[in-house]
Amino acid sequence: MSTTTIRIEDELKSRVASAASRAGKSAHAFILDAIAETVERVEQDDAFHHLADERWADITTTRETVGWDAAKAWLEARSRGEHPPRPAARVLNGPS
């Protein structure tokens, strides 16, 4: 394990100490948790954007997508515990 030094303003340091105390943690543990949570969020955001890019590429390649009305009806039925067939894809109109 390595050591990293960070410089923070006195006001933020005081806020970190206070928040850590309320959370029942040391300032060190509180900072480590904050860093880990931020890294996790950035990694999840990256994965989300990568998936969105893949799906968009698929749509632009196949020109197939499910219309909002069909998707909404399917989701509403699923939320009621029903098991409807997946809506059929349709070909997009317009410029490619």
Secondary structure, 3 states (H helix, E strand, C coil): CCCCCCCCCHHHHHHHHHHHHHHCCCHHHHHHHHHHHHHHHHHHHHHHHHHHHHHHHHHHHHCEECCHHHHHHHHHHHHCCCCCCCCCCEECCCCC
